[in-house]
Amino acid sequence: MTPSSAAKLESPPSDRQGGSDAARFRRWLAAALALSALAAALWTAAHHQRVPGLVQFDAVGYWRAAENLRLHGVFSEIPPPDLLPSSMRTPGYPAVLALAFALFGSDPFVAVGLNALLALGAGLFAGLAARELGAGPRRAAVAAAFVAAHPLTLQWVLYVYTDVLFLCGVCAALWLGFRAGLGGRTGRGPLLMGCAVAGLLPLVRPVGLYLLPLAGLAVAGIAWRGRLSPRWAAAALLVLALPALAWTARNRVVLGSFHFCEIGAWNLRFEHANRVRAEAEGVDFWTVYIAEFKEHYHLISRPSREAPPGPLADRWTSEALGIFAGHPAATLRVTLRSLAALYAPALRDYGPWVGAAYPGTGAMLSGGGALDRAAWKGLLLGLAEQALLFAVLWLAIARGWRALGERDARLLLPLAAAGLLTGLSLWAGGNTGPRFRLPIWPLLVVVALAPAAPRRAP
């Protein structure tokens, strides 16, 4: 054996294997996203007749806000000619929707196409995040498919709601955070981009505001380990906080209030607290809700300097806390039901996913009602979704418990974010359902599919 051949045998083939592994990951990821795109196309084609009718309830507000931004440059949910500025919601999704409308026209199917692309983006970023954690090519591609083609994702692709954009943002921030913090040398570019994405999340859904401390903690941890200078850490924290500060400053200038958004206080008072009242007093929730909705909604749909939204939100929060304190047993029962609705919804609740009348699947299971095709689809879809959920949840909990013993911050941070989002959904949702699990899902998937922490070289 010649010295050159011996050197070839003894030299580690890491570069060649790394290149082959990366190529296999790209192929698997492309296949997963292609299948997810096919699933989204088939789902939309099967339910295309429902799409125009889904622009209702909250979707009307997002649609109006997008149109007002596009046509008048004003963020307002109130139709012309009033165009009074509002802070009931945040401008992230309406701004993206306004851009899509400006390019392709105002049509519900433009919003559906936008949501489908965002769903594929969420899957892509979830796969990349799993890969950053050391998952193999096939396992990372499975993570991408689990997020992009999950039944919840496909369902909310059809709605003009913030959910899919928020999902995509969470996955992008997760990937960039892993990429910035896991390498031997912290990448400033991924770190700043990750902070920018995480900072924009509150403008998509206000619940993202509560994720900012976790992102700041991650930046502080990187700096504490000596992998980031104090100057760059301060710059990253500024990028993280800037969008929320800018929106708060806008509310102060335009509305005379430093309050960030009213939707959380509204849900807490008129959704959650009224459910507690209905539970404690034995009355119908919708009777109470509709009466108070008619009485109070005009205060936030037409805000002014004479009635700024901040004090209203503070009052609603105080009233809700008083109701919870006055009915602790009812509060506990409603909260436990909300937790069940989030992670173990009744099978009848899957009926509307496929266009079945609300009692469709439930009536079928109880022996009543017609055994129509939509009810069967709702039943099968619900069973599949719940089986997948329980499997991923079990793996995530087991992997998280091991990470706790290993002090593996890679996995503890997304698990903390999942727990925080779960708690906020129970606290402020009131009408909690599977929808609120959508941004929690990729956090669980990435943790469940992550391999064990790599051993340190001696």
N, C-alpha and C positions, 0 to 999 in steps of 0.2 A: 504494500500500500504506500503510495507516494505521500509526501507531507501535505501537498495541496488537497488530495482526496481525503486524508485524515482530517484536515481542517474543515472541509465541507461537512463531514459527518458529525464533527464535534460542535460546530457552530449552531446556535439555536435558530430554528426556522421561524422566529417570531414574526418577522416582517411579512414573509410569504403567507403564513397562517393568518396573520391579521388582515392582509389584503383579501384572502379568500373568505374569511369570516365576514368582512364588511360587504363583499359582493353578495354573499348568501343572504345577509340581512336586507340588503336593498331589494333583492328578488322577492323574499318573503314579505317584506313590507309593501312592495308594489302589488303583490297578489292580494294581500289583506285589504288594502285600500280599494283595489278594483272590485273585489267582492262586496265591500261596503257600499261603494257607489252603485253597484247593481242592485243591492238590497234597497237603497234609498230610492232609486228610480222605480223599482217595482212597487214599493210601498206608496209612492206618490201617484203612480199610475192607477193603482187600485183604489185610491181615495181622492182622486183629483176632483170629483164632483163636490166633495165636502169643503175644499179649500176656500172658496169665496165666503161661505157661511161661517168660517172660523174667525173672520175679522170682526170680533165682538168683544164685549167686556173690556178688559185691559188693553186688548189689541187695538181698539179704536183710539185710545189715548196715544199709543206709540205711533200709530199711522198718522194721526193729526200732527203730532209733534214733528215727525219726519217731513211731512208736507209743509208745515210752517217754516221749518229750517230751510228747506229747499227753495221755497217760493218767496219767503219774506225775511229769512235770516234771523228769526226770533224763535227761541225755545219756548213753546207754549202748547198746551194741550187744548186750548180753547180755539174754536174755529174763528175765521175772520167774520166781521171786521174788528172784533175786540182785541184779539192777540195779546191778552194780558200775560206777562211772564209768570212762570210757575216753578215751584220746586217740589211739587208732589212726587215727581220722579226725577231720575237723573238722565243726562243727555247721551250716554254712550251708544245705546242701540238705535235711538232715533237718528243720530248723526250718521251711523253706518248705513242705515236704511235710506236716509236721504241721498247719500252718495249713489246707492244702487238705483234708486228711483231716477236720479238725474241722468244716469248712464243708459238705463234700459226702460224707463217709463214706470208709472205708478200702477202696479198690478200685483195682486196677491201672489201670483206665481213667480214674480221677481223676488219677493221675500222668501218664498219656498226655495228657490234656487240658491239664494244667498245662504240660507240656513243649511242647505245640503253641503255647500262648499265649506262652511264653518264646521260642520260635523266631520267632514273628511280631514280638515285641519286639526280638529281635536284628536282624532285617531292617530294622525301622523305624529303629533307632539307627544301623545301618550306612549306610542311605540319608541320614540327617541328617548323619552324619559326612562322607560324600562331598560333600554339599551345602555344608557349612562350608568344605571345601577349594576350593570354587569350581566343582564339577562342575555341568553343566547338568541340567535337570529329568529328561530321559530317562536320562542317564548315572547320576545318583544313584538313580533308580528301579531301574535294572539292578543296581546294587550291593545294593539291598535284596533283590531277587529272588534274586541269586546266594547270599546268606547264608541267607535264610529258606527257600528251596525247594531248596537244594543237597542232593544225594543223601545226603551224610553227616549233614546236619541232620535230614532226614526219617527216616533210619535210627535215630538216637539219640533221636528223639521217642518211640519205642516202649519205651525202656529206663528203668528206675528208677535212673538214674545222674546224676552231677553235671554231665555235659558240656554240656547245653543251657542250664542256669542259668549256668554259667561263661561260655559263649559270649555270652549276653545281657549279662552284667556287663562283659565285655571291650568289647563294642560300645557300651554306655552310657558307660563311662569314656572311650572314644575320642572319642565325640561331645562329651561335656561338656568334655574337655580341649581339643579343637579350638575349641569355642565360647568357652572362657575365654581361650585364648592367641592367637587369630588376629585378634580385633577390634582396632580402634584403641584401645579402652579396655578393659582386662581386667575381665570381669564377676566380681565376688566370689562371687555366688550360684552360677553354673556351676562356678567353681573349687572352692568348698567341696563342692558336690554331687559333682563328679568325684572329688575326693579321698576322699569318703565311700564312693563306689562302688568305687573302686580299693582302698581299705582293707579293704573287705568281701570282696574276691576270695580272699584266703588262707583265709577261713573256708568258702569253697565248695570250693576245691581248693588244697592246700598249695603247689602250684607258683606260685600267685599271690603268695606271699611274695617271690619273686625279681623280681616286677614293681614292687614298691614303690620300689626305688632309682631306676628309670626315671621313675616318677611324681614322686618327689622332685626329680630332676634337672630335670624340666619346670617345676616350681614355682620352683626356684632360677633357671632361665633367665628366666622371666617377671619375677621380682623384680630380677634383674641388669640387665634392660633398662629398669628404672625404672618399670615399669607396675604394680608391686605394692609396697606399703610393707612394711618388715621385720616389722611387727606382724601384718599379714594373711598374710604368707608363713609365719610361725611357726604361726599358727592353722591354716593349710592343712596344714602338715606334721604337726601334732598330730592333726588329723582323720584324716589318712592312716595314721598309726601306731597310733591308739587301738584298733581292733578286734584287731589282732595282739597288742598288749600286754595287752589284757584277757583274751584266750584263754590266753596264756602265764601270766598271774597265776592264772587258774583252775586250770591244770595244777599250778602250784606248791602252791596251797592244797589241792587235792583229791588229787593224786597224788604230791606231794612232789618234783616235777621241773620245771625250767624248759624242758624240751623242748617244742617246738611241736606236733609230730605225728610218728608213727612210720611212716606208710605209705611215705614216701620211702626211709627206711633199709631197710625191709622189701623194697621192690622192688629196691633197689640190690643187696642181699645175696642174696636168694633168687630173684630173677628174672634180673637182668643177670649177676651174678657166677656163678650156676649155669649159665647159658648159655655163659659163657666156659669154665667147667670142662668142660662136656659137649663143647664144641668142641675143647678141648685134649686131653682124655683119650679122645675117640672113644666116648663113652657117650651113652645116651638122656637128654635133658634132663628129661623128665617123671619118669623113675625117680629121679633125684637130687632133683628138686623135691619130689615127694610125700613122700619119706622125711624130708627136712628140715622140710617143712611139718608133718608129724605130730609131729615132735620139738619144734618151737619155737613153734607157733601158740598153745599154751595160755598162753605167757608174756605175750602181748599181748592175748589175748581176755579174760583175767581179771587185769588189773593190780592191784597192791596196793602199800602203802607198803613192804612187805618186799622187793618186786622192782619198783621204779619203772621206768617205761618209758624214761626218758632214758638211763641207763647201758646199757640193752639196745640202743637205737638207736645209741649211740656205738660199742658193740662190733660191731654188724653192719656199720656203715660202715667200721670199721677192717679187719674181715675181708674185706670186698669189695675194698677198696683193695689188700690183700695179694694177693688172687687176681689182680687186674688186673696188678699189678707182676710177679707170677710167670709170667704168660702174655701178654706184650705182643702177640705175633702173633695169638693167638686173640682177644684183646680188640679189635684192629683189625678183624678179619674180622667179628666179631659186631656191632660198631658200624656198619660199612659196610652190613651187611645190615639193621640197624635203620633206617638212613637211607633205604635203598631201600624198606623196608616202609612208611615214613612218606610218601614222596613218589611212589613208583612201585610200588605193591603189585601182586602177581601177580593176573591176572584171576580165577583160581580163588578168591581170597579174597573176591570179591564174591558168591559163591554164597549164603553164609548171610544176606546182606542181604535176599534175597527168599524165604528159606525152603528153599533147595536144600540137600541133604545136602552136607557139606564137599567131597567129591570131585566134585560135580556139574559145575561149569563146567570144572574142570581135566581131568576125564576126557573131557568132550566135546571139548576142544581137542586132547587127545592121541589121539583116535580111539577111546576106550573109553567105556563107560557109555551110559546112555540119553539121547537128545536130548530131555529133558523140558522143559516150559515154564519151570520155575523156573531151570534151567540157562541157557536162552536169555536170560531176563530178567537174570540175573546177569551174563552176558557183555555184553549191550547196555548195561546200567547202568554196568558197569565201563569200557567203552570211552568212553561219554559223559563220565563223571566224570574220567577221566584226560585226555581231550582238553581239557576245560574247565580242569583243574588246570594242565596244561602251558602253555596260552595265558595264563592269569592270572599264573603264575609268571614266564614270560618277560617280560610287560609290566611286572610289579612290579620285576624285576631291572633292566630297561632304564630305567624311570622312577627307580628308586633311584640308579642310577649317575649319571644326569643331576642328581638332587637333591644328590648328593655334590659335584659340581662347582659347583652353585649355592649350596651350604651351606644348603639348604632344610631347616630343622629340622622343619618340618611333616611331612615324609615320612620323615626319618631316624629319628625316634623310633618310629613304628610298625614300621619295618623292623628296628630294634634289638630291639624286643619280639618280633617274629617269629623273629629269629635266636636270641634267648635261649630262647624256648619250644622251638625245635627242638633246641637243645643239651641242655636239661633233659630232653626226651623221650628222647633217645638215651642220656643218662647214667643216668637213674633208672628208665627204663621197662623195659628188658629185653625186654618183650613188646610193643615198639613196633609200632603199626599205624596205619591211616588215622584211627582214633578220636582219636589225640593231635594230629592236624592240625586238628581242628575249631576251637579258639580261634585258631589261626594264620591260618585262611582269611580272616576279615574284614579282618585287617591287610593281607594281600596284595591283596585285592579293592579296598580303599579306595585303596591306593597305586597299583595298576594303572590305576584309572579316574580318578585325580586329574589335573586339567589342569596345564599348566606354571605355575610360580610367576608371580603377577601382577607386571607391571612397575610400578615405583614412579613416581609422578607427578613430573615435573620441578619 
